[in-house]
């Protein structure tokens, strides 16, 4: 349990920017870490500290992924992005799409 939690926690931290990497693997690392730590505390498994470290790394990956998802959702729901999306939908050429991107950057920076 401890080694599994540690490996999943490290992978969750490396791939926190993806839903599967951060959320799924982070949650699995947290669960395995908690189970491993409880077993180690009861004397039924070794490497209690490794389990705790895996659980902490998994929780950090889960939190970081949640922050990334929240930021992404707020950007996708913003008026600036809706204007950009509408502009790109109606653009017929690459130069019009580039103009949409410039307008979007200008709206974000204002």
C-alpha positions in Angstrom: 0.0 0.0 0.0 2.8 2.4 0.9 4.7 2.0 -2.3 1.6 2.3 -4.4 0.5 5.4 -2.6 4.0 7.0 -3.0 4.2 6.2 -6.7 0.6 7.4 -7.4 1.3 10.5 -5.4 4.4 11.4 -7.3 2.6 10.7 -10.7 -0.3 12.8 -9.5 2.0 15.7 -8.8 3.8 15.4 -12.2 0.5 15.2 -14.1 -1.6 17.5 -11.9 -2.6 19.6 -15.0 -4.6 16.7 -16.4 -7.9 15.4 -14.9 -6.8 11.8 -14.8 -3.3 12.6 -13.5 -4.3 15.1 -10.8 -7.8 14.1 -9.7 -8.0 10.3 -10.3 -4.4 9.4 -9.4 -4.3 11.9 -6.5 -7.5 10.5 -5.1 -6.1 6.9 -5.4 -2.8 7.9 -3.8 -4.8 9.5 -0.9 -6.9 6.4 -0.4 -4.0 4.0 -0.6 -1.9 6.2 1.7 -4.6 6.4 4.3 -5.2 2.6 4.2 -1.4 2.0 4.4 -1.0 4.4 7.3 -3.8 2.8 9.2 -2.5 -0.7 8.7 1.0 0.4 9.7 -0.3 2.1 12.8 -2.0 -1.2 13.7 1.2 -3.1 13.1 -0.2 -5.0 10.1 2.0 -3.3 7.5 5.4 -1.7 7.2 6.3 1.8 5.8 3.8 3.9 7.7 5.8 7.1 6.9 5.9 6.3 3.2 2.1 5.8 3.3 1.7 9.2 4.8 4.0 10.9 2.3 2.1 9.2 -0.6 -1.2 10.4 0.9 0.2 14.0 1.2 1.6 14.0 -2.3 -1.8 12.7 -3.6 -3.6 15.3 -1.7 -1.3 18.0 -3.2 -1.9 16.7 -6.7 -5.6 16.6 -6.1 -5.6 20.2 -4.8 -3.4 21.5 -7.6 -5.6 19.8 -10.2 -8.7 21.3 -8.6 -7.2 24.8 -8.8 -6.4 24.3 -12.4 -9.9 23.0 -13.2 -11.4 26.0 -11.3 -9.3 28.5 -13.2 -10.1 26.8 -16.5 -13.8 26.8 -15.8 -13.7 30.5 -14.9 -11.9 31.3 -18.1 -14.3 29.3 -20.2 -17.3 30.9 -18.6 -16.0 34.5 -18.9 -17.5 37.0 -21.2 -14.1 37.6 -22.9 -13.9 34.0 -23.9 -17.5 33.9 -25.1 -16.7 36.9 -27.3 -13.5 35.2 -28.6 -15.3 32.0 -29.3 -18.1 33.9 -31.2 -15.4 35.8 -33.1 -13.6 32.6 -34.2 -16.8 30.9 -35.2 -17.6 33.8 -37.6 -14.0 34.2 -38.9 -13.4 33.0 -42.4 -9.7 33.3 -42.7 -6.6 32.9 -40.6 -6.0 36.7 -40.5 -9.5 37.1 -39.0 -8.8 34.4 -36.4 -5.5 36.2 -35.5 -7.4 39.4 -35.1 -9.8 37.6 -32.7 -6.8 36.4 -30.7 -5.4 39.9 -30.5 -8.8 41.3 -29.4 -9.0 38.5 -26.7 -5.5 39.4 -25.4 -6.4 43.1 -25.3 -9.7 42.4 -23.4 -7.8 40.2 -20.9 -5.2 42.8 -20.3 -7.6 45.7 -19.9 
